[in-house]
Amino acid sequence: VSTTEQVEPLEPFHWVIIPPLETRDEALQRYRELVNQGVEAYVVPSGERENAISLGLFRSLQSAEGVLRQRQAQNINAILVKFPRNRISYALVFEGVAPSSLDDFGGASVEGQSGLQLIEISDCEGVATAEKNP
């Protein structure tokens, strides 16, 4: 058994935010005002942009720019920043087996046809907190 690490850079997300406010209380007050106006928003709890207010995170630059224009038209002082992505993914790689070698195990029912089935590939969901991830 061996392992191989493969690094694939991911394009950053496009994040529409209200820049960080001075205090947590100011951020929470502005958040309440936005929610009362029907704007979906979240206060950033920690990190480089602590006390900023998130108005949306988008893969598409076009979608992010659309929300930015909409919020600026509502006199909301929003900006667009890049949100770097890092994702740790794991995969199992199986070596193929010649169909004839499966006969000993009852794996081939018709000549040239193996009893193996395609395995669905899906993303793994992380359960560790950001502080615990490398």
VENZI-V180603 format. One record per pair of residues at least 12 apart in sequence whose ideal C-beta (glycine too) atoms are under 10 Angstrom apart, sorted by the first residue. I is the first residue (numbers start at 0). GAP is how many residues later the second one is. D is the distance in Angstrom with one decimal. If there is no record, write none. Layout:
i: (I	I)
gap: (GAP	GAP)
d: (D	D)
This chain:
i: (1	2	2	3	3	5	5	6	7	7	8	8	8	9	9	9	9	10	10	10	10	10	11	11	11	11	11	11	12	12	12	12	12	12	12	12	12	12	12	12	13	13	13	13	13	13	13	13	13	13	13	13	13	13	13	13	14	14	14	14	14	14	14	14	14	14	14	14	14	14	14	15	15	15	15	15	15	15	15	15	15	15	15	15	15	15	15	15	15	15	15	15	15	16	16	16	16	16	16	16	16	16	16	16	16	16	16	16	16	16	17	17	17	17	17	17	17	17	17	17	17	17	17	17	17	17	17	18	18	18	18	18	18	18	18	19	19	19	19	19	19	19	19	19	20	20	20	20	20	21	22	23	23	23	23	24	25	26	26	26	26	26	26	26	27	27	27	29	29	29	29	29	30	30	30	30	32	32	33	33	33	33	33	36	36	37	38	38	38	38	38	38	38	38	39	39	39	39	40	40	40	40	40	40	40	41	41	41	41	45	45	46	47	48	48	51	51	52	52	52	53	53	54	54	54	54	54	54	54	54	55	55	55	55	55	56	56	57	57	58	60	60	63	63	63	63	64	66	67	85	85	86	86	86	86	87	87	87	87	87	88	88	88	89	89	90	90	91	91	93	93	95	95	96	96	97	98	98	98	98	98	98	99	99	100	101	101	101)
gap: (91	87	90	87	89	83	85	79	79	81	75	76	77	74	75	76	77	48	50	71	73	74	47	69	70	71	72	73	43	44	45	46	47	48	51	68	69	70	71	72	42	43	44	45	46	47	48	49	50	51	53	54	66	67	68	69	29	34	37	39	40	41	42	43	49	64	65	66	67	68	69	25	37	38	39	40	41	42	47	48	49	50	51	52	53	54	55	56	60	62	63	64	65	24	25	27	32	35	36	37	38	39	40	51	54	61	62	63	64	66	12	13	16	23	25	26	31	33	34	35	36	37	53	58	59	60	61	30	32	33	34	58	59	60	62	23	24	27	28	29	30	31	32	33	22	29	30	31	32	29	28	19	21	26	27	26	25	16	17	18	23	24	25	26	15	23	25	13	21	23	46	47	12	20	22	23	20	43	19	21	37	40	42	37	39	36	14	16	17	31	32	35	37	39	14	15	16	27	12	13	14	15	30	35	37	12	13	14	15	84	85	83	33	32	34	27	29	23	24	25	24	29	12	13	15	16	21	23	24	25	12	14	15	22	24	26	28	22	25	26	19	21	16	17	18	19	15	13	12	47	48	36	37	39	46	36	38	40	45	46	34	35	37	33	34	30	33	27	29	22	25	18	20	17	19	16	12	13	14	15	16	17	12	14	13	12	13	14)
d: (9.6	9.4	9.6	9.6	8.2	8.9	8.6	9.9	9.1	8.5	9.7	9.0	9.2	8.2	4.3	7.2	6.5	7.7	9.6	9.1	9.5	7.3	9.5	9.1	4.1	5.6	4.9	6.0	9.6	5.0	6.2	6.1	9.4	9.8	8.2	9.6	7.4	4.2	8.1	6.1	8.6	7.5	4.7	7.5	7.2	5.2	9.1	7.6	3.5	7.8	9.2	8.8	6.1	7.9	6.7	7.2	9.6	8.5	9.0	6.8	8.5	7.4	5.1	7.6	7.4	9.0	7.1	5.1	7.1	4.2	10.0	9.9	9.7	7.5	4.3	4.7	7.8	7.4	9.4	5.6	8.7	9.5	5.0	5.1	9.9	9.3	6.7	9.8	9.5	5.5	7.6	5.8	8.3	9.4	9.6	7.4	6.6	4.7	6.3	5.4	6.2	8.6	9.1	9.7	9.9	6.5	6.3	8.1	6.2	9.1	6.8	9.1	8.2	7.9	9.7	9.6	9.9	9.6	6.2	4.1	8.3	6.8	8.4	6.7	6.0	5.5	7.7	7.9	9.1	5.9	8.7	7.4	8.6	6.1	8.8	10.0	7.4	9.8	8.6	5.5	6.2	4.5	4.3	8.6	9.1	9.6	4.9	7.5	7.7	7.4	6.9	7.8	8.9	8.2	5.9	9.3	7.3	5.0	8.0	9.5	8.5	4.1	7.5	6.3	6.3	8.9	9.5	8.5	9.3	6.0	9.5	9.6	5.0	9.9	5.7	9.7	9.9	9.7	6.8	8.0	9.2	9.3	7.3	7.4	8.6	9.8	9.2	7.0	10.0	9.5	7.4	7.5	7.2	9.9	9.2	7.4	7.5	9.8	5.2	6.6	5.7	8.8	9.6	9.3	10.0	4.5	8.3	9.3	9.5	8.8	9.5	8.6	9.9	7.8	9.2	9.4	8.9	9.1	9.9	8.5	9.9	9.4	6.4	8.2	9.3	5.8	7.5	5.7	9.7	9.9	8.8	9.9	8.8	9.3	10.0	6.0	10.0	9.3	9.1	9.4	8.4	9.8	5.8	9.6	9.9	9.9	6.9	9.0	5.2	8.5	9.6	8.2	9.5	8.3	10.0	8.6	7.3	9.5	7.0	7.6	7.1	6.7	9.9	10.0	6.0	7.8	9.1	8.8	9.8	9.4	8.4	9.6	8.9	7.7	7.8	8.9	8.2	6.1	7.0	4.4	9.1	8.6	8.9	9.3	9.4	5.3	6.6	7.6)
